[in-house]
Amino acid sequence: MTVKKSVKVLSTTLLAMSLVTAAGCSSDNGNNGGGNTNSGGTNTAAEGNSGGGNAPAAEKADILFWTPFSGADGEFMKKIVEKYNGSQDTYKVKLVIQPNGEYYKMLDVALSASKDRPDLAIMHVDQIPTYVNKGQLQPMDDLAAASGINKADYVEAPVNYETIDGKWYGIPLDIHPLVMYYNKDLFDKAGIAAPPTNRAEFESAVEKLTDKDKGVYGYAVPTLWPQQFIFPSLVWQNGGDLWNGTDVAYNSPEAVEMVQWMRGLVEQGFSPANVQQDGENTLFLQGKNAIQFNGPWMKGQFDEAGINYGVAPVPQIGKAKQAVYAGSHNFVVTKDTTDAAVVKGIGDFLKYVSTNSMDWAASGQALASKPMLESAEFKALPMQSSVAQAFDYVQFAPNVLNWATISDPIWGELSNAILGKKDAQKAMDDAVAKSRQAMNK
């Protein structure tokens, strides 16, 4: 998929759903300047391999690997790295976990300076086009071919998104779509046998689940996060889009109808009238919100709280098709990673991860590697296998440079509409006007 050329209009500052920070150079031989081309320790062949026609041993290398997994998920990535490092003694992956909220700001600093930068990094799929445009990533095609990594072994959606001008820039680790969590106890009490799959079933369910006298709601409508996942899903389901190829489009009739629908749940009393940040989650944890749309990352919190919950795909609320917004964590190689031993080591590590990532699935994530998806171990995980059901119709953010900045006005105006401060059409018109200002249109 080719990056849209018409939107190269903003600064390279990324205001994203974030990820990295600067870490010290991983070099052990004093090479802490410039391009960090010798990211590992001393890359020397193993001794004692000079005779008898034996092939020389691979050069040893250290690989500096940045991730934004500063929450509970960090421990799961640590396990993968530790197991890989213990499986061989040629390459050592040095994992550095950066604060999630500062990830891209710190990555920008490191990459712009070509100093103290990672060799390998985790990047959200919708950030990849912007970093490719800035010339800060290198294609993965040669590395993948040399390591026996095949595109066909990964879910198509992220692979297609990060293939830009015919070159492959990211190898996906997971896909995390919006999912529906529901309180099984409240469903049983309301006599609802199965989670809803469409608008009619959803509206019927939230009506039955709402008990105003007890302060229990069928579905608490978020006014802020995670609307970044919810609103696009509803717009796509209703036949609309966020970007029409040349301009923002979230004031279309299809989009406005979905805003009106969410406001209607509040007006009918199926949702509280003023849900503050994380308020819908607090109510869910208290057993007072029967349904929540959120991401797979919530699993650990709900497990710890001891809630009797179920997970299912988001119902098709819109009138046109099934669709759901998703994110995806991907491995990328930075532009200045040129040391041949380091590059070879990265390929070896990524090949290992492609068939040894069940520890990541244990964090609640649905893996993007098809061999892992098809394994008996993965299929035995009820939540993760349920999440993977949406892979055929997941959609990512529009493949537009600096999309996070362009689309940022949506969220404040959407909140105004859900809170009843503005008419839905007026709110979306205002969001579009602000986005166009950001694009200098």
N, C-alpha and C positions, 0 to 999 in steps of 0.2 A: 504494500500500500504506500503510495507516495504522499509525503507530507504536503499539506496545502500551502502553496507558495504565497497566497494572498494575505497571510496573516503575520508576516514577519514585521510586526509593528511595535512590539513592546521591548522593554529592556529584558535582559536575560535573568532578572531576578525571578525566582520561582516561588509563588505562594501556593504551595501544594498541600495535599494530605500527606504529611511529610515523612522524611527519613534520614541524614548522616552528620558527623563532625570530624574535625581534623584529628589525625592520630600521628604518633611519631613514626618516622621511617623505620621500616623493618630490617634495614640493612645492618649486618653485623660487622661490616668491614670498613666502616667509616664513610661510606658513600651516601651522605645525607643531603646532597645538594641536587640542583638541576633536575634532570629528568628521572632520577631514581631508577635508572635502567638496570641496576643490579639489585633488585628488590630483596633477593634472598641473601643468605650468608655467602661464604666463599663457595662459588660454584665449581668445584673440582671433582673430577672423576674419582671413583673409589680406587684405592690402591690395590695392588696384587692382581691386576687383571690385564697384564701386558703380554702374556705369552699364550701359546697354544691356539691362536686363532680365535679366541673368544671375543665377542663383541664388547666394546667398552661399555662400562656401566653408565647409566644416565647421570647427568650432572645434578648434584643436589641443589635445591633452591628453597628459599622461604617465600611464601606468598602472603602479602598483606591483604586481608579480606575485611571490608567494612560492611556492617549491617545496621539497620535502625531498630533492631529488635530489643528495645530497652525495657519492655514489659516482661510478663511471664514467658512469652514465646522465646526469649533469648536463651533460656536454659535448654530448650529443645534443639536449637541450632548448635549450641555448644556441644551437645552429645554427638551430633553428626560429625563435627569437626574433630572432636577427640577420637572418635572411632576411626575416621579416615587416617588421622595421623598415626594411630596405633596399628593400622593395617599395612604400613610400608615405612621405609626409612629414607626414602629419596627426597620426598617433598614434605615440607611442614607448612601447614596453613595457620597463619597467625590471625585469629579472630579478634576484631575490635568492634565492640557494640557501642554505637553512638546514640546520643539522646534523640528520640524520634522527632520531636518538635523542631530540632535544629539541623536535622540531617542534610537537607539540600543546601542550606546556607553554608554549612561547613564544607560540603563537597565542592561547591562553587569556588570557595577560597582555595582549597587544596588543588583543584584541577587548573584553575587560572594561574596559579603560581608554579605549576609543574613540580611541586615540592611537597614532601610529606603526604603524598597522595596514595590511595589504595591501588593495588594491581587489579583486584577483583572487588566488585561491589554489588549489593542488592539495590535494585531500582524498580519503582513502580512502572508498569508498562506504559502508562500515559505520560510519563516523564521522558521516555526514551527519544521520541521525535525531536524534542527541544534540545537535548544534549547532543544528538547526532547533528542537528543543524549548527550547533556551536563548535562542532569538530572535536568533541571531547570523548567520544567513544570510538572503538574500532570494531569492524565487522567480525563476527564469530565464525564465518564460514570455514576458513582454513583451519582454525583451531578445532572446530567440530569434526571436520573431515579427518584430521590427523588423529583424533581421539576416538573415532568410531561413534560419534554422536550424530543422530539422524533427526531431521525435522519431523519425519513421519512418526516418531516416537513420542511426540508431544501434542497436546490438545491444539487444534488448529487456530482458535480465536487469538490467543496471544502471539503465536508465531506469525500469523498474517499481519497483525498490527505492527509488530516490531521488525518486519521485513520492509525496508525502505530503499527505494530505487534498486530493487533486486538483491540487496544485501541484508543479511540476518544479524541484528545487533543485540539480541538478548536471548537467553535460554531460560524458559519459565520454570519456576519452582512450584508455584501453586496458582490457583484461581480462587478468589474469595468473593462470591456474589452475595447480594442481599438475600437473606433467608427469613422465614417466618418461625418465630418461637411461640409456643402456646402453652398455657398452664393446663395440664391434663386434669387436675382436680376440679378446676372451674368448668372445664368442658364437660366432665362427667356430671357435675352438679346441674348443668344446664341441659343435660340430655343430648349433647352433641357428640355423635359417634366418631366423626373423622374431621380433620382440619379442612377448612374451605379451600376450594380450588378456583372459584370464579367470583365475580362481583355479587351475584345474587346470593350465593352461599355465604360470602363474607358478611354482607349486610344483615342477613338473617341471623348469623352467628353473633355478631356484636350486639344486636338487639337483645337476644336471649341472655347473653353473658353480662349485660349491664344491670347492676343492682344499685340504684342511686342511694337507697336508704343505708346501704352498707359501704358506700363509697367505692364500689367496684365498677370498673369500666371495661367495655368490650375491647376497645382499642384506643389507647392514649396517643393522640396525634402529636408527634414532635414538632416543635416550632423551629428548632435549629438542627444540629447534628442528631441523627444520621440522615437528614433530608438530602444530603449530597448523594446518597444512594437511592433514597425512596423516590424523590421527584423525577429524576431521569427515567427510572423504571416505569413509572406510571405514564409519563409522556410517551415513551416508546410503545408501551402496550396500547395506547389509545391512537396510534398511528401518527403521532407527531414526532418532532425531533428538536434537538437543542441547536443544531447547526444545519443550514440547508445547502451547504456547499460554498456559499459566499458570504453568509451573514448569520448572526444569531437569530433563533426562531422560537424562543420560548414564550412568546406572546401569541402563538397560534391558537385557534379555537380548540384544538386537541389538547394543548397544554393547559389553557385556562380552565377547561372543563375539569381536569384533574385537580386543579387548585380548588375549584368550587366544591368538588366532591369531598376533599379533605375538610374544608370549612364546614360542609354540611354535617359531617360526623360530630363536630363540636356543637353545632346548632341543635342537633337532635338529642344531645345529651349523652351520646355514646362515648364521648371523650371529655376530659376536663377542658375548661375554657382557656386556661393559660398554663400550658406545660412548659416549665423552665428547662434550661439545659440539663439533660439526663433525668428529667422528671419522669418520663415514661419508663425508664429503666428502674428508678427507685420504686415506682408503683408495682412493676413486675416482680421485683425482689420481695415486696411486701404482700404479694398475692392479690393485688388490687387492680392489676391490668392484665387482662386475659391473653392478649395478643401483642407481640412486639415484632417489628421488622428491624433487623439489625444484621451484623456480620458474624461469620464463624468464630471470630475472636472473642465473642461473649461466652463461649462454652465454659471456660475455666471458672469464670465468676459465678455462673449459674450452678455449676457442679458444686462449688465450694459452699454456696448458699443452701444447698440441699433441696432445691426446687424440683418438683415433679413436672418436668417440662418435656415437650416434644418439639421436633424440628421438621419442617416441611418446606417445599418450594413456595415462594411468594405467589399468591393467587393471581390469576389474570383479571385484574380490575378493569383495565382498559378494554375497549370494544374491538380492537383490531387484531392483536396477536399476543402471544406470550413472549415476554422479554424481561430481562432483569439486568440492572447495572452491576458491574463487577470490577474489582481491582485484581492485580496480579503482581506478585513479587518475582523479579527476574534477575538473573546473574548477568552482569555486564563487565566488559574488560575496558579499562581506561586507555586513552589514546597513547600515552607515553610508556605503556608496558611493552617494552621491546626485547627484553632479555629472553633469549630462546628457551633457556631452562625454566624460567618462570612461566612463560606461555605454555610450555609443555606440561608443567605441573598443574596449571589451571585446568587444562583439558583433562588431565588425569583425575583431578578432584571432581569436576563436573560429571565425568563419566561415572564415577563412583556414586555421586548423589542421585543420578538418574535411576538407579536400582537399589539405593540404600537410604531412602528418605522417610521411612515409616516413623522415625522419631519426630519429623516435622508434622506428619499427619496426626500424631498424638497431641499436638497443640490445638487441634480443632480444624486445621486447614485441609482442604481437598487438593491433592497433588496434581500437577499438570503432566507428569510423566505417565504415558499410557501403560507401560509395563507395571508401574506401581498401582495405577487405577484398576488394572485387571487382576491384580494379585489377590489371593484369598485373604491375606492379612488386611488389606484395605477394605475389601468388601465386608469384612466382619465388623467394621466400625460403622454403627448405624447413622450417626450424625454426618460424618464425612461422606459416606456413600450417598446420603440424601442430598447433600450440597452438590455433589457431582452430577446429580440429575439435571441441573440447570445448565450444564456446560454447552449443550447444543444451541442454546438461545441467549447466552450471555452477551452483553455489549459493554464496551469500554467507553471512556470519555471520547468526544470527537477528536480525531487525529489532526489537531490544529495546534500550531505553536503557541505556547504561553496560554493554553486554555484555562488554567486555574485562575489566572489574573482576569482574563476576559469574562469568565462566567461568575466571578465573585459577587457581582451585584444581585444575582438571583436570590441568594440566601436571606439577605436582609429584607428584600421585598416580599419573598415568599412568607417569611415570618409575619410581616405586616398583614398579609391576606389571611393567614390562618388565625391570627389573633383578632381579626375583624376590624383592623385599623384602616384597611384599604379594600376597595372592591378588587376582586381577583384580576379582572382585565387591566385595571389601572395599575396594580402592583406589577404585573408582568410587562406592561408597556414601559413603566419606569425602569424596570430592570434592563430591558432591551436598550433604552436610551442611554443608560449609564455604561453598558457594555460597549456601545458604539462610540461613546466618548473615549473609552479606554483604547479603542482601536483607531482613534482619530478619523472616524468615518462621519 
